[in-house]
Amino acid sequence: MPKIKTKSGAKKRFSLTGSGKVRRNYAGKRHGMIKRTPKQIRKKRGTVVAFDGDAKKIKKFYLPNA
């Protein structure tokens, strides 16, 4: 069996914490900032830990070697 490769798109979007949780960026900050309020833009700054259900799928299908 060949080795399972990590999805290169997921490599750029997700990272793992020391305890193995999945860290992700907030959605909705790619373009169209002029429409958003300054409060919305501030709240979407930085990263957040993904929900458990999503994190299991991310680790299994997209980051198998991480």
SEVEX-269462 format. One record per atom (N, C-alpha, C, O): residue in three letters; x, y, z. Coordinates in steps of 0.2 Angstrom, whole numbers, padded with zeros to 4 digits, always signed. Layout:
BEGIN
alaXYZ/...
***
This chain:
BEGIN
met+0004-0006+0000/met+0000+0000+0000/met+0004+0006+0000/met+0009+0007+0004/pro+0003+0011-0004/pro+0006+0017-0004/pro+0005+0021+0002/pro+0000+0020+0005/lys+0009+0026+0004/lys+0008+0030+0010/lys+0002+0035+0008/lys+0002+0037+0003/ile-0001+0037+0014/ile-0006+0042+0013/ile-0003+0049+0013/ile+0000+0050+0018/lys-0005+0053+0008/lys-0002+0060+0008/lys-0006+0065+0012/lys-0013+0064+0012/thr-0004+0070+0015/thr-0007+0075+0018/thr-0010+0080+0012/thr-0006+0081+0008/lys-0016+0082+0013/lys-0019+0086+0008/lys-0015+0093+0008/lys-0015+0096+0014/ser-0013+0096+0003/ser-0009+0102+0003/ser-0013+0108+0005/ser-0010+0112+0008/gly-0019+0108+0003/gly-0024+0113+0005/gly-0025+0114+0012/gly-0025+0119+0015/ala-0025+0108+0015/ala-0027+0107+0023/ala-0020+0109+0026/ala-0021+0112+0032/lys-0015+0108+0024/lys-0008+0110+0027/lys-0008+0117+0028/lys-0005+0119+0033/lys-0011+0121+0023/lys-0010+0128+0024/lys-0016+0131+0028/lys-0015+0137+0031/arg-0021+0128+0029/arg-0027+0130+0033/arg-0027+0128+0040/arg-0030+0132+0044/phe-0025+0122+0042/phe-0025+0119+0048/phe-0019+0118+0051/phe-0014+0117+0048/ser-0018+0118+0058/ser-0012+0116+0062/ser-0015+0113+0068/ser-0020+0114+0070/leu-0010+0109+0071/leu-0012+0105+0077/leu-0009+0108+0083/leu-0003+0111+0083/thr-0012+0108+0089/thr-0010+0111+0095/thr-0005+0105+0098/thr-0005+0100+0095/gly-0002+0107+0104/gly+0002+0102+0107/gly-0002+0096+0109/gly+0001+0090+0110/ser-0008+0097+0111/ser-0013+0092+0114/ser-0016+0088+0108/ser-0020+0083+0110/gly-0015+0090+0102/gly-0018+0087+0096/gly-0025+0089+0094/gly-0028+0086+0089/lys-0027+0095+0096/lys-0033+0098+0094/lys-0031+0102+0087/lys-0025+0104+0086/val-0036+0103+0083/val-0035+0106+0077/val-0037+0114+0077/val-0042+0116+0080/arg-0032+0118+0075/arg-0033+0125+0075/arg-0034+0127+0068/arg-0031+0125+0064/arg-0039+0132+0068/arg-0041+0135+0061/arg-0042+0142+0062/arg-0042+0145+0067/asn-0042+0145+0056/asn-0043+0153+0055/asn-0051+0154+0055/asn-0055+0149+0054/tyr-0053+0160+0056/tyr-0060+0161+0056/tyr-0062+0162+0048/tyr-0058+0164+0044/ala-0068+0160+0047/ala-0071+0161+0040/ala-0073+0168+0039/ala-0074+0172+0043/gly-0073+0170+0032/gly-0076+0177+0031/gly-0071+0182+0031/gly-0073+0188+0032/lys-0065+0181+0030/lys-0060+0186+0030/lys-0056+0187+0024/lys-0050+0190+0024/arg-0058+0184+0018/arg-0054+0183+0012/arg-0054+0190+0008/arg-0050+0192+0006/his-0061+0192+0008/his-0062+0198+0004/his-0068+0201+0006/his-0072+0198+0010/gly-0070+0207+0003/gly-0076+0211+0005/gly-0076+0214+0012/gly-0081+0214+0015/met-0070+0216+0014/met-0070+0219+0021/met-0073+0225+0022/met-0075+0227+0027/ile-0074+0229+0016/ile-0078+0235+0016/ile-0085+0234+0019/ile-0088+0239+0021/lys-0088+0229+0017/lys-0095+0227+0020/lys-0095+0226+0027/lys-0101+0227+0030/arg-0090+0223+0030/arg-0090+0221+0037/arg-0089+0227+0041/arg-0086+0232+0040/thr-0092+0226+0047/thr-0091+0231+0052/thr-0084+0230+0055/thr-0081+0225+0055/pro-0081+0236+0058/pro-0075+0235+0062/pro-0075+0230+0067/pro-0070+0226+0069/lys-0081+0229+0071/lys-0081+0224+0076/lys-0081+0217+0073/lys-0078+0213+0076/gln-0084+0216+0067/gln-0084+0209+0064/gln-0077+0208+0062/gln-0074+0202+0064/ile-0073+0212+0060/ile-0066+0211+0057/ile-0062+0210+0063/ile-0058+0205+0063/arg-0063+0213+0069/arg-0059+0212+0075/arg-0060+0205+0078/arg-0055+0202+0080/lys-0066+0203+0078/lys-0068+0197+0081/lys-0065+0191+0077/lys-0064+0186+0080/lys-0064+0192+0071/lys-0062+0187+0066/lys-0054+0186+0066/lys-0051+0183+0062/arg-0051+0190+0070/arg-0043+0191+0070/arg-0041+0184+0074/arg-0044+0182+0079/gly-0035+0182+0072/gly-0032+0176+0075/gly-0035+0169+0073/gly-0038+0168+0068/thr-0034+0164+0078/thr-0036+0158+0077/thr-0041+0155+0082/thr-0042+0158+0087/val-0044+0149+0081/val-0049+0146+0086/val-0048+0139+0085/val-0046+0136+0080/val-0050+0135+0090/val-0049+0128+0090/val-0056+0125+0087/val-0061+0127+0088/ala-0055+0121+0082/ala-0061+0118+0078/ala-0065+0113+0083/ala-0063+0111+0088/phe-0072+0113+0081/phe-0076+0108+0085/phe-0074+0101+0084/phe-0071+0099+0079/asp-0076+0097+0089/asp-0073+0090+0089/asp-0075+0086+0083/asp-0071+0082+0080/gly-0082+0086+0081/gly-0084+0083+0075/gly-0080+0084+0069/gly-0078+0080+0065/asp-0079+0091+0068/asp-0075+0093+0062/asp-0068+0091+0063/asp-0065+0089+0058/ala-0065+0092+0069/ala-0058+0090+0070/ala-0057+0083+0068/ala-0051+0081+0066/lys-0061+0078+0070/lys-0060+0071+0069/lys-0059+0070+0061/lys-0055+0066+0059/lys-0064+0073+0057/lys-0064+0072+0050/lys-0057+0075+0047/lys-0054+0072+0043/ile-0056+0081+0050/ile-0050+0084+0047/ile-0043+0080+0048/ile-0039+0079+0044/lys-0043+0077+0054/lys-0037+0073+0056/lys-0037+0067+0052/lys-0032+0064+0050/lys-0043+0064+0051/lys-0043+0057+0048/lys-0042+0058+0040/lys-0038+0054+0037/phe-0045+0063+0037/phe-0045+0063+0030/phe-0040+0068+0027/phe-0037+0067+0021/tyr-0038+0073+0030/tyr-0034+0078+0027/tyr-0027+0079+0030/tyr-0023+0081+0027/leu-0027+0077+0037/leu-0020+0078+0040/leu-0018+0071+0043/leu-0017+0070+0049/pro-0018+0065+0039/pro-0017+0059+0042/pro-0010+0058+0045/pro-0009+0054+0050/asn-0005+0062+0043/asn+0002+0061+0045/asn+0004+0066+0051/asn+0009+0065+0053/ala+0000+0070+0052/ala+0001+0075+0057/ala+0000+0073+0064/ala+0001+0077+0069/
***
